[in-house]
């Protein structure tokens, strides 16, 4: 977050949050649906896209999870349907909360 704050001072963090909210949810849904459909190629592509989105916003833990999913799919290993979608949702919520907290910090006197 500190790096994002340096790169996007002032109202920049709010813009980052808005961009994240526009891009990440659909990428997350595509990945979860691909996992549920057990479509390895779609999982790989969706994980790659979400990883890039997360990397752009400094979301290293979620990007790492997506990288692992992408690599597993490339190797022919399907993500665990019983745990991975929940992990993705949890990491997404953490990231969204962190970005919102950063935005609130910007508006404090």
Beta strands, then each sheet from edge to edge (+ up, - down):
end
